[in-house]
């Protein structure tokens, strides 16, 4: 458990500043470039991460950073404290003017997530959690839903950037869940997807080929809201594993049944 209150306040300050920069670029306009066929990066992504790296270097020079645009600091990889940051989660949405995006930040200490902060500037929604202290949305406690079966549940997912080469695999699992759930949504921001499960707006989330900055903060927030996170086979969560199954806990085993059957058919 972090004993330094500056750690939590820094996480909150960073994601709010990130949101301000994101909105400023929307007002002024920004350049867009490609990291892959459908994977975009904007001037705002780079500006936000640059701001964050400067903030951490000034306050915690011994900490390391793992972030989407510039990777991990090479000279501090042995540090006990690692900030895992996504300057804009939902960049494709952001680049197209779709207001479903956020900044996402986790602090991992000795490999375990301790603090999570996610900020959606278009809705002015700040999701925050500290290990053992509960999860909050704009200062109010949040909790997962009471849905007990898949047919009662609204699920949410995302697709990897190489989906064009893996349509049967990705859409196959999507179809399995569509056939069992009340509804399935695809919003374009994994961090917000997980927060929505934490807040009881969604009941479960699954996705594969995720990066640490997509899920590290959301997982802490969901667990502190009473939810459960594992990989597709039920193994323990790690932000360094590419699969994530995140639920209200009540439907977790049912979703695991679907993902395990899917994995069995792949092997």
N, C-alpha and C positions, 0 to 999 in steps of 0.2 A: 504493500500500500504506500503510495507516495506521501511523504510527510511534509514536502515543500509545497505550500499553497501556490507558489509562483508557477509550478508546472501546470496546474489546472487553469489558472488565469491566462497563462500564455497560450494554451490550446484554444481557449475561447477567443482570445484576442486575435489569434492568427486566422481562424476560419471566418470571423466577422470581417477582418481586413480583406481577406480573400474575396468575400462577397461584394465588398465595396468596389474593389478593382474590377471584378467581373461586370458589375453594372455600369461602371464608368466606360468600359470598352464597348458595351452595348450602345451607349449614348454617342460615343465618338466614332465607332466603327473600328474594325480590326482586320488584319490579314490572316488568311487561312492557308496552311500548307498540309502536305500529306506525309504520314509515317508509313502508310500502307495503302492498299487499294481502296479501303473504306475507312481507314483509321486516320482521323484528322488531328491537327494541333493548331492552336491559334496563338496570336500574340498575347492574349490574356493568360493562357496556360503558362507561358514562359514568364510573364511579368509577375504573376502570383507566386510561382515557385521561387523566383529570385527574391521577392519580398520576404518569403518565409525563411529561406536559407540565411538571409542577413539577420533576421530577428533571432534565430536560434544561435547563430555564431556569436552574436553580441551577448546573449543571456546565458547560454550553456555551451561554451566552446569545447567542452569535452564530450558532448553528445554527438551521435551520428544521425544522419538523415538518409532515409530511403524514400525517394519520391519519383513520380512518373517520368518527368522530363529529363532530369540529369542523373538519375540512378542513385547509387550510394556513395557517400564520402569514403574515399579510399584510405585516408590517413586515420580514420577513427572507427574502423570496422570492428575492433575489439571492445568498443565502449559498451558499458552496461545499459545505457539509455539510448534507445533508437526511436526517432520520430518517423512515422510512416505517413506520407502525405500525398494526397491527390489534389493538385491545384484546381482542377475542374473535373469532377466526376459527371459524365454526361456531355462530353465535349461535342459529340455529333449533334445532340439536341441544341446545345449552346450555339454552335456554328449555323444552325438552321433557324434560329430564332424561336425555338420551342422552349418554354420556360420550365423545364424539368432538369435541373442541374444543381450542383452544390460543390462545396469544398469539404474534404474529409481528412481528418487527422487523428492518428492514434499515437500514444506513447507506450512503447514496449520496454519493460525493464527486465533484464536478464531473460529475454525471449517471451515474456508474458505480457499481454495487453493489460494496461492499468488505467488508462484514460482514453476516452473517445469523445470527439467533438465533430459534429457535422452541421453545416449551415447552408440553408436554402435561402438565397437573398431575394428571390421573387416572392416568396411567401413570408419572408422574415421569420423562418422557423429554425430555431437552434436546438439541436438534439445533443445532450451531454450525458456522459456517465463516467463515474469513477468506481473502480473495483470495490465492491462491498458497500457502496453508498446509494445504489439505486440509479434509475435512468429518468431523465427529465426532458421535457419539451417546453422551452421558454419558461423554465423555472418550475413547472408543474410536473409531478410524477406521472410517468406513463407505465402501462402494463400491457402485456400481450392479450389476445382475444381469448374467448371461452370456447371457440369452435372445437368440436370433438371428433368430427368425421370429415373426410375429404369432400363429400357431397355438400357439406355445409360451408365449405371454405372457398375463399377467393385467394388464389395463388398468384405469384408474380415471378418473372424470370427475365433473363437477358440472353443474347446470342453473342458468340465470339466473333472476332473480326475476320476469321477465316471461314465463316459459315458457308461461303460460296463453294468451298471444296468439301464440305461435310454435311450437306443438306439432309441426307437420310438419317444420319446419326442424331443431329441436333433436333430436327423437326420430329423425328421418331419419338424421342423422349417427351417433347412438347405435346405430341398427340396423345401419349399415354396419360399425361396429367389432365389434358382437356377432357378425356373420356371419363375421368373420375371426380373432378372438382366441380364446384358450382360455377366457377369462372376462372379464367387465367388472363393475366395482363402482362404487357411487355412495355415498360416505361422508359428504359434507356439509361438508368442510373442505378447501379447496384447498391451504392451507399444509401440512397433514399429508399430503395426497395426494402432493405433490411430495417431501416428506421421505421418504415410503415408497418412492418411486422411487429416491431417493438411497441408501436403506438396502438396496435389493434386494428389498424386500417386494412391490413392484409393478414393472412393467417399462416402463410408459408412461402418460402423463396428457395429456388434452386438455380444453380448456374455452374458451368464448368469453364476452365481456362481463364480463371480470374487471377489478378495480380494482388500482391499484399496491400497496395494502397486502395484497392477497390473494396476490401472487406475488413481490414483490421479494426477500424473504428466502429463500424456497424456491428460487428460481432460482440464487442464489449457492451454497447448500448443494448443490444437484444438480450444478452445474458442477464444484464442488470434489470431488465424489464420483465424477467421471468421466463424467457424463451430458451431455446436449445439450439446449439450449432454443432454440426459434425461434417464429415465428408460424406460422399454418396454411399459408402459402405457402412457408415455408423462409427467410423474411427474418430478419434479426438480432433477437435478443430486446431488448425495451425494456419496463420495468415500466409505461410509459405507454401501451402498446398493449393492446387488450382481449383479444386471442387469445393462447393459449399452447399449444404442443406441447412436452412435456418427457418425455424418454425416457432409456433406458440408452445411447443412441447407436447401438446395434446394430440396433434396429428403427426408427430415426428415419425413414429414407427410406421404409420401408414405410408407416408412419403418414402421412407426408407425401403419399404416393400417394393415400391415402383422403381426406385433407382437401382436397387440390388438386382431386380429382374432385368432391368436395362443393361447393367454391367455384365450380367451372365450371358446375355445374348451377343454381346460384343466379343467375348472371350471364346 
